[in-house]
Structure formats: C-alpha cells, structure tokens
Amino acid sequence: MNRGAKNKKETSESKSGEGEIKRQVFFDSDFYERESADKKEEKKQKAERPRKRRARRKRGLPAFALKYGKASLLVKGRGGVRALGAIGKICRVSDVAVSEEGVRFFVPAKLLPQIVALLDNLCYDYKIIGYSGAAPALARVLARVGLIVGIVIFAALIAAYPSLVTRIDISGVDGALPGALNAKVEQILSSFGIVEGKWLPSFDEDAVSKRLLELDGVAFAGVERHGTHVNVLIKRELAPDRLWEIEGSAITANRLATVTRVIVEGGTAQVKYGDVVREGDVIIDGYVLFGEDKLPVEAKGRAYGKVLLKREVFFGDVVLKKSYGAVKRVSKLAFFGKVPKAPKSPYECYELCVTKSELGFFLPIETYTYEFRELAVVEAEETRPDEQLEAEVYSSLLAEIEEQADIAAVYSDVARVEGGRKVSVTIEAEVLIT
C-alpha cells in the first residue's frame, strides 16, 4: 500500500513537473524575443540583397532578326580556336576565319545567349561583332520603310492641318445670341460644310454672310477665317421701342450746284428748280404748315442738281518710262508678331514689294518676303494722240464722282504750250447734292 501510494505520488510529482516545464517553455518571453529578432535580421538581409532585373524579351523586328539571323563573334588570342570545339557541341559554326587578333566565326543568333554563357565559363576574351543574314537585313529594311512611312504620314498631317476647322466662335455685338438664333446660325454654317473637326480647304465667306443676313432679326453678319478658327459676328436689329423719330431736322446741300429736282418725303422744300445752292444751304426743312402754324416733323427726301467738274493736266513731249530688270527675294522669319528689319537692297534704283504669310501652326510664326525689283527709268517721246489724252483726263474726273450721276455734257480742249500739251476737260453732270 505504501509502495503503491509512493509510486502514485512520484508519478503525480513527475507529471506535475512535466507540466511545469511545458508551461515554462510555452510562456518563455526570452524565446519569443529571440525568435522575433531572428526574423527581423532575416528580413533585413532580404531587403539589402540586390534584386536581379528580369531581362526584357525583345519583340517585333529585333526578335525576328535574332531568331532567324546569324551572329558574328571574335574570340581573341591564339587559343581562341580551342573554343570552337566546345561551341560545336551546341550549334553549327560557319565561316571560320583565323587572324593574328583571334578567330572569327558565325553562329545562329538564337543560340547566342548559350554561347556567351559558355565563353564566360571558359574565361575567353570575346567580342560580339554584329548580326548578318537575310533576316537582319530584312528587319533593317522594314525599320527604314516604317520610318519613311511615318515621316510621310506626319508630313501629310502637317499639310492637312491648316485646312481643318478646329473651332467655330459665334458671338453677338450686343452680347450672347438667343438659343433659337444661335441654332439657326449653326444650321446655316453646317450647310456650307463649316463643322468642327471637318477638313475644309476653303469656303465662300461672302456667300455665308449673305445667307446669315436673310435671317429675321439680323442686321449685320460677318464671317472670317483665321487659320483653323472660324469667327462669326452677328448684330441683331434694334427693338422697336429703341427707335426714336428725329423732329425738327433739316437736309442741307453738300456742294455748289444748280437745283434740278427735289423729292420730299417729309418736311417742306426750301428751294425750287433753277436755284443755285451752296454747301450748307437748307434744301428740305423739318416742318409742315398747318394753317399758319409750323408743325415739326422729321425731314426726309433728297435733291439733285447740276455741277461742273473741271480738270487740267499737262502732258510733256518727253515722258519717263519704267522698265524692270533683275529680281531678288529675301525671306525672314518673325516670331510673336514682331516685324523684322528690311534687308538692304542690292540695286541702286529699285521697287520693293513685301508679302507676309503665316508659317507656324502651333507657334505664331510669320514669313516676310522682300522682293527687290531693279528699276530703270528711260526718257521716251510722248506719241499718244489728243483723243487718248482727253480720255485719260475724262476717266480721272469720273473717278471723283462717288455717287450715281447722269452726264449731261462733256467739254474738252487741248492747247499746245511750251514743252508739251495742256489738256482740260469739263463735265456737266446731274448728281445727288444732299
């Protein structure tokens, strides 16, 4: 009984001891601290370890050339011939050439990485000379063709860009246009092909303006194209409540004339047929008679009268005539609207003609072309007849008449004077004098 109890007691003590040891190991903080320190050290070594970059696989034409072409290698030194035996076990070696520098040979380009690794392991001094064969040549040709095609396409895009419509700006003089009117304007522009993003080399700006003027409520329409931008300016008609009548106004003469007709639409005429009026005289006054009273109204109407236009011109017996010789052109670039300085003329007597054109699409670049024309002035005898000289003076007189006129009579005279002829022409015409 005592031995059994003692054995049970020892067994229980041993079990309790084992339990205590397990508990001590399981809850040992030093063990976990050592384990965490080892993990930190392992992570630190992994972070400091240099990473190897994966070699990028070549694609496209370079990969095609490497797969089907040949690679040329040079193994330097007299012992380079020994490397051929080891390389021959990997692939076929061709075109072997031995020189003082070493041995040169060709191998398939697709096996070049294996051969390079072999030479590195054998510690040979080698050099990759290049690639040859039909495949690399074809790859180079295709690359050049692709480059040329790209350049041609880029040049075509640059040439076509100025003909594109990239922006359409529709604005009103008095502010933004109403939505309905703006929609009608866009519809008319679209009928002429003026749409953003569309290729439009040219269009008739006057025709578009006339079409826009036909819209109700439009008093003015202007269309201008600046490069790839189209600007449309619309002025609307004034509202009826913004119109005022001008009362008590008067219509006056604008030149010396003999009155022939007076057309009164409002007011009372102050002159009659045959009266001579000067500039500033009242033709139609702004009132009407109602009994003995004068009621102020707006003066409306127009008046016509006869005027005399005279001109005298001297034509010498000797005239100077111009003749042109050589021509030289000089072009200069201007940036940001700055006008360049004109170059020096290569001729002593010359005429200069300057033209400006826009060159840039993304930058404000302009080209100024200076054209110098050599000018020679020679004396020649005036051989034109009197009738031709009279016609020249008559044409210059007609150019002075801005309004429509009825020519009543023409008087001309040619007098011979010292050194030439004096031509005088007088026109009697009925013109608008208000």
C-alpha positions in Angstrom: 0.0 0.0 0.0 2.8 2.4 0.9 4.8 1.5 -2.2 1.8 1.9 -4.4 0.9 5.2 -2.8 4.5 6.3 -3.1 4.7 5.3 -6.8 1.5 7.2 -7.4 2.9 10.1 -5.6 6.1 10.1 -7.6 4.1 9.7 -10.8 2.0 12.6 -9.9 5.0 14.7 -9.0 6.7 13.8 -12.3 3.6 14.7 -14.2 3.3 17.9 -12.4 7.0 18.6 -13.0 6.5 17.9 -16.7 3.5 20.2 -16.7 5.5 22.9 -15.1 8.3 22.5 -17.7 5.8 22.8 -20.5 4.2 25.8 -19.1 7.6 27.4 -18.5 8.6 26.8 -22.1 5.3 27.9 -23.6 5.3 31.2 -21.7 9.0 31.9 -22.0 9.3 35.6 -23.2 13.0 35.3 -24.0 12.3 32.6 -26.5 9.8 34.8 -28.4 12.2 37.8 -28.3 15.0 35.7 -29.8 12.6 34.4 -32.5 11.4 37.9 -33.4 15.0 39.2 -33.6 16.0 36.4 -36.0 13.0 37.2 -38.2 13.9 40.9 -38.3 17.5 40.1 -39.2 16.3 37.7 -42.0 14.0 40.5 -43.4 16.9 43.0 -43.2 19.1 40.7 -45.2 16.4 40.1 -47.8 15.9 43.9 -48.2 19.7 44.5 -48.6 20.0 41.7 -51.1 20.2 43.3 -54.6 17.4 42.4 -56.9 18.1 41.0 -60.2 16.3 42.6 -63.1 14.5 40.3 -65.4 15.7 40.7 -68.9 13.1 42.1 -71.2 12.2 40.0 -74.1 12.7 41.6 -77.4 9.7 41.8 -79.6 8.9 42.8 -83.2 11.7 43.2 -85.8 14.6 42.8 -83.4 13.3 39.5 -82.1 12.7 38.4 -85.7 16.3 39.3 -86.6 17.7 37.4 -83.6 15.6 34.3 -84.3 16.5 33.8 -88.0 19.8 35.6 -88.4 23.5 34.9 -87.7 25.7 36.4 -85.1 29.4 37.1 -85.7 31.8 36.6 -82.8 35.5 37.2 -82.4 37.4 35.1 -79.7 40.7 36.9 -79.1 44.0 35.3 -78.6 45.8 32.3 -80.2 43.8 29.9 -78.0 40.5 31.0 -79.4 40.5 28.1 -81.8 40.0 25.7 -78.9 36.7 27.3 -78.1 35.3 26.1 -81.5 35.2 22.5 -80.2 33.0 23.4 -77.3 30.8 25.7 -79.3 30.4 23.0 -82.0 28.7 20.8 -79.5 25.9 23.4 -79.1 25.4 24.5 -82.7 27.0 24.6 -86.2 29.9 27.0 -86.6 30.4 28.6 -90.1 32.7 31.0 -91.9 35.6 30.5 -89.6 38.5 33.0 -90.2 41.7 32.9 -88.2 43.9 36.0 -87.9 46.5 37.5 -85.6 43.8 39.1 -83.5 42.0 35.8 -82.9 39.4 33.6 -84.6 36.2 34.9 -86.1 33.1 32.8 -86.9 29.4 32.8 -87.3 26.8 31.0 -85.2 22.9 31.1 -85.1 21.7 34.3 -83.4 19.0 32.5 -81.5 21.7 30.4 -79.6 23.9 33.4 -78.9 23.0 33.6 -75.1 24.1 30.0 -74.6 27.4 30.5 -76.5 28.1 33.7 -74.5 27.5 31.8 -71.2 29.8 29.1 -72.4 32.6 31.5 -73.3 32.2 33.3 -69.9 32.5 30.0 -68.1 35.7 29.1 -70.1 37.1 32.6 -69.4 37.6 33.5 -73.1 38.1 37.1 -74.2 35.5 37.5 -76.9 33.6 40.3 -78.8 30.2 40.3 -80.5 30.8 41.9 -83.8 27.2 42.1 -85.2 24.4 40.3 -87.0 24.1 39.3 -90.6 21.9 37.3 -92.9 18.7 37.8 -94.8 16.5 38.2 -91.6 18.5 41.1 -90.1 18.8 42.8 -93.5 15.1 42.4 -94.0 14.5 43.8 -90.4 16.6 46.8 -91.1 14.8 47.5 -94.4 11.4 47.2 -92.8 12.5 49.5 -90.0 13.7 52.1 -92.5 10.5 51.7 -94.6 8.4 52.2 -91.4 10.4 55.3 -90.6 9.8 56.7 -94.1 6.1 55.9 -93.9 5.9 57.6 -90.5 7.6 60.7 -91.9 5.3 60.8 -94.9 2.2 60.4 -92.7 3.4 63.1 -90.3 4.1 65.5 -93.3 0.7 64.8 -94.7 -0.9 65.5 -91.3 1.0 68.8 -91.0 0.0 69.8 -94.6 -3.7 69.0 -93.9 -3.9 70.6 -90.5 -4.4 74.2 -91.8 -7.5 73.1 -93.7 -9.2 71.7 -90.6 -11.8 73.6 -88.7 -10.9 73.2 -85.1 -13.1 75.9 -83.5 -16.2 77.9 -84.5 -16.8 81.1 -82.5 -20.3 82.6 -82.8 -20.7 85.9 -81.0 -23.1 88.8 -81.0 -22.2 92.5 -80.9 -24.7 93.2 -78.1 -24.0 90.0 -76.2 -24.8 86.4 -76.4 -27.2 85.3 -79.1 -30.6 83.7 -78.2 -30.7 80.0 -78.4 -33.0 79.8 -81.3 -31.0 82.3 -83.4 -27.7 80.5 -82.5 -29.2 77.2 -83.6 -30.2 78.7 -87.0 -26.7 80.2 -87.5 -25.1 76.8 -86.7 -27.5 75.1 -89.2 -26.5 77.6 -92.0 -22.8 77.1 -91.2 -23.3 73.3 -91.4 -25.0 73.6 -94.8 -21.7 75.2 -96.1 -19.6 72.4 -94.5 -18.4 74.6 -91.6 -18.3 72.0 -88.9 -15.7 71.5 -86.1 -13.3 68.7 -87.0 -14.1 68.7 -90.7 -11.5 69.2 -93.4 -12.5 72.3 -95.3 -9.8 73.9 -97.5 -11.9 76.9 -98.4 -15.4 78.4 -98.5 -17.1 81.5 -99.8 -17.2 83.9 -96.8 -19.4 86.4 -98.6 -22.0 83.8 -99.5 -22.2 82.6 -95.9 -22.6 86.2 -94.7 -25.4 86.9 -97.2 -27.2 83.7 -96.1 -27.0 84.8 -92.5 -28.4 88.2 -93.3 -31.5 86.6 -94.6 -32.4 85.5 -91.0 -35.1 87.5 -89.3 -33.7 90.0 -86.8 -30.2 90.1 -88.2 -28.8 93.5 -89.2 -25.2 92.5 -89.8 -23.3 89.2 -90.3 -19.6 88.8 -90.7 -17.7 85.6 -91.3 -13.9 85.4 -91.1 -11.4 82.5 -91.1 -8.2 82.8 -89.2 -6.2 79.6 -89.8 -8.2 76.7 -88.3 -10.7 79.0 -86.5 -13.9 80.5 -87.9 -15.3 83.6 -86.3 -18.9 84.6 -86.9 -20.1 88.0 -85.7 -23.8 88.8 -85.6 -25.5 92.1 -85.0 -29.2 92.0 -84.2 -31.8 94.6 -85.3 -32.8 97.2 -82.7 -36.1 96.5 -80.9 -39.0 98.8 -82.0 -39.1 100.5 -78.6 -35.5 101.7 -79.2 -36.3 103.8 -82.3 -36.8 107.5 -81.9 -38.1 110.0 -84.5 -35.9 113.0 -85.1 -38.2 116.0 -85.2 -37.2 119.5 -86.5 -34.3 118.2 -88.5 -33.2 119.6 -91.9 -31.5 118.3 -95.0 -28.7 120.6 -96.5 -26.7 120.7 -99.7 -23.2 119.2 -99.7 -21.8 121.2 -102.8 -22.3 124.1 -105.1 -24.9 123.2 -107.7 -28.0 124.3 -109.7 -31.1 122.5 -108.4 -32.9 120.3 -110.9 -35.1 118.0 -108.7 -36.3 117.9 -105.1 -38.0 114.8 -103.8 -39.7 115.4 -100.4 -40.8 112.5 -98.2 -41.1 114.5 -95.0 -40.9 118.2 -94.3 -41.1 121.2 -96.7 -38.8 122.1 -99.7 -37.0 125.4 -99.4 -35.6 125.5 -103.0 -37.0 125.1 -106.5 -35.8 124.2 -110.0 -33.0 126.5 -111.2 -32.0 127.8 -107.7 -28.3 127.9 -107.1 -27.3 126.4 -103.7 -24.0 126.3 -101.9 -22.7 123.8 -99.3 -24.7 124.0 -96.1 -27.9 125.7 -97.6 -31.1 124.1 -96.4 -32.9 122.1 -99.1 -35.7 120.4 -97.0 -36.7 121.9 -93.6 -38.2 119.7 -90.9 -41.7 121.2 -90.6 -45.1 121.2 -92.3 -47.7 124.0 -92.5 -51.0 123.5 -90.8 -52.8 126.7 -91.5 -50.4 129.4 -90.3 -48.7 127.1 -87.8 -45.5 125.1 -88.4 -45.6 121.6 -87.1 -42.1 120.0 -86.5 -41.6 116.7 -88.3 -38.6 114.6 -89.5 -37.1 116.0 -92.7 -36.9 113.2 -95.3 -36.0 113.3 -99.0 -33.3 114.0 -101.5 -32.3 116.6 -104.1 -30.4 116.6 -107.4 -28.5 119.4 -109.1 -26.2 120.2 -112.0 -22.5 120.6 -111.2 -19.4 121.4 -113.3 -16.3 119.3 -112.8 -13.2 120.6 -114.4 -9.6 119.3 -114.6 -6.5 120.5 -116.4 -3.5 118.2 -116.9 -0.1 118.9 -118.6 1.5 116.2 -120.7 5.1 116.8 -121.7 6.6 115.9 -125.0 9.2 113.8 -123.2 7.9 111.2 -120.6 9.7 108.9 -118.2 9.0 105.2 -118.7 9.9 102.5 -116.2 11.5 99.1 -117.1 12.3 96.3 -114.7 15.4 94.2 -114.6 16.6 91.5 -112.2 14.5 90.4 -109.2 15.9 89.2 -105.9 13.8 87.8 -103.0 14.8 87.7 -99.4 12.7 85.9 -96.7 12.8 86.5 -92.9 11.0 84.8 -90.0 9.0 86.8 -87.5 8.0 85.5 -84.1 5.1 86.7 -81.9 4.1 89.4 -84.4 7.4 91.3 -84.4 8.2 92.8 -87.8 11.8 92.1 -88.9 14.1 94.8 -90.2 14.0 95.1 -94.0 17.2 93.9 -95.7 19.5 96.2 -97.7 18.6 96.4 -101.4 21.2 95.0 -103.9 20.1 97.6 -106.5 20.6 101.4 -106.5 17.2 102.1 -108.1 14.5 99.6 -107.2 10.9 98.9 -106.2 10.2 96.9 -103.1 7.2 94.6 -102.6 6.7 93.0 -99.2 4.4 89.9 -98.6 3.5 88.3 -95.4 2.3 84.7 -94.8 1.7 82.5 -91.8 4.1 79.6 -91.4 3.5 78.1 -88.0 0.6 76.1 -86.8 1.4 75.7 -83.1 3.6 78.8 -82.7 2.9 82.3 -84.0 5.5 82.3 -86.8 5.2 84.5 -89.9 7.3 84.8 -93.0 8.1 88.1 -94.6 9.3 88.0 -98.2 11.1 91.1 -99.5 11.1 91.3 -103.3 13.5 93.8 -104.8 12.9 94.7 -108.5 15.7 96.5 -110.3 14.2 99.7 -111.8 15.5 101.6 -114.8 13.9 104.9 -115.9 14.3 106.0 -119.5 13.1 109.0 -121.4 10.7 108.5 -124.3 8.7 110.7 -126.7 5.0 111.2 -125.9 3.3 109.9 -129.1 -0.2 109.4 -127.9 -2.9 111.4 -129.8 -5.0 114.2 -128.3 -8.1 112.0 -128.1 -6.3 109.4 -125.9 -5.0 112.1 -123.6 -8.6 113.6 -123.3 -9.9 110.1 -122.5 -7.4 109.7 -119.7 -8.3 113.0 -118.1 -12.0 112.3 -118.5 -11.6 108.9 -116.7 -9.8 110.6 -113.8 -12.8 113.0 -113.5 -15.3 110.2 -113.4 -13.3 108.6 -110.6 -14.1 111.6 -108.4 -17.8 111.1 -108.6 -18.7 108.6 -105.8 -22.5 108.5 -106.3 -24.5 107.7 -109.4 -24.6 110.6 -111.9 -26.1 111.5 -115.3 -23.6 113.1 -117.6 -25.3 116.0 -119.5 -22.3 117.3 -121.5 -18.5 117.0 -121.8 -16.3 119.9 -122.9 -12.6 119.2 -123.7 -9.8 121.3 -125.1 -6.1 120.6 -126.0 -3.7 123.6 -126.1 -0.1 123.4 -127.3 2.3 125.0 -124.8 6.0 125.1 -124.4 7.3 121.7 -123.8 4.1 119.8 -124.2 0.3 119.9 -124.3 -2.3 121.1 -121.8 -5.5 119.1 -121.7 -8.6 120.5 -120.0 -11.9 118.5 -119.6 -15.1 119.8 -118.1 -18.1 117.6 -117.3 -21.6 118.9 -116.7 -23.5 116.2 -114.7 -26.6 115.8 -112.6 -25.6 114.4 -109.2 -27.1 113.9 -105.7 -26.4 117.1 -103.8 -27.8 116.0 -100.3 
